[in-house]
């Protein structure tokens, strides 16, 4: 490739292959977030009340809320570790230089260790070993952090700045395919069928199979990435394009590694990260507690959560597919602001949805409220616009030498939010004894985020670029 004509073209084939990194990330994360909070709820119910969460739900359902702050602490401890580790691995990978690239060693090691440890989480849960389960969760998270930052940094490493929003859309779509595998497994292997039965009727394979399949697919995705993406070779071939991209970036002041970051760029970075903190406060509260919300408040089958996630994922794919084009027309700032406003609308609707009261399950579960699917679609589409444009805005503010570090900044904001929000919301549940504070809490956090972003982030458009189309787009190889 390596053009110097003033025209930049996105290589869709290569970008999709880079997306296999994100495929593995979202695959594991979807299983982790969908199963682990309910595992923790059940195991803490046994420690505090001597009975399972299913027995507690049948006898004294309000006490389920009492254990949510403990669930929040464990989930937050994981995120606290990520807050520390992500910037470390980002900086390390920036300074790494090997024959297979600077990101690939971390991706391969992180994948293998995470994949080995992951199936032990449900195994320890099944045998009521809380220490073993939490330790395995910590091991998985630590090595996923080794994998995550370098994997995400790989896209901006070999994509010119003006093309990163569209490239980010493609790799996020690939990631949602990974999440879809996990959610389909959750439809057929219902967590509620395991949780809502007597101990002697619980079958380990129901909860073990999703973790094993996630591990296998994560390893396969990393191998595909390793075989098809040669970091050093690609970076050398497109060096002139990366340099041209620097000149066309959507920033107030040009980036210069030999000078301190300009005041305007620093102000922009802090505003983006501040808004990001609050939208992750909102989004992660749903990600952490939605499964429990469906099982313990809406009293529906856990498969309904999985279908809801698929609906949201399909809407997200649409959002990711068009977000780059929208940003080309109105700028990344207003694309993100619109996404936040759309998501807020979905949360307002969610506050109006309660249990249906219509028994349909053999274990007494209610039918799932149909309006929740609309909420999932609205939220999925809105947050896709947000996530698609926000990461490129952050790495736009640095040179290629610091992409890992600035990826660390992006994840430091998100992980600090995901450290605080499970504990804070868990305490709100504990004090209020009301499940419906979940959408209200999320809506408040999202409103703060939207206000920060809209008021303090400038809308700077990149110079327009051409994108490869048709056979040209898929034919340019690395």
Secondary structure, DSSP 8 states (H G I E B T S, - for coil): ----SS-----HHHHHHHHHHHHHHHHHHHHHHHHHHHHHHHHHHHHHHSS-HHHHHHHHTHHHHHTHHHHHHHHHHHHHHHHHHHHHHHHHHHH---TT-SSHHHHHHHHHHHHHHHTHHHHHHHTT-HHHHHHHHHHHHHHHHHHHHHHHHHHHHTS-GGGHHHHHHHHHHHHHHHHHHHHHHHHHS-HHHHHTS-GGG--HHHHHHHHHHHHHHHHHHHHHHHHH--HHHHHHHTHHHHHHHHHT-S-SS---TTS---HHHHHHHHHHHHHHHHHHHHHHHHHHHHHHIIIIIS---HHHHHHHHHHHHHHHHHHHHHHHHHHHHH-HHHHHHHHHHHHHHHHHHHTT------B-STTS-B---THHHHHHHHHHHHHHHHHHHHHHHHHTTS-GGGHHHHHHHHHHHHHHHHHHHHHHHHHHHHHH--TTHHHHHHHHHHHHHHHHHHHH-------------HHHHHH---
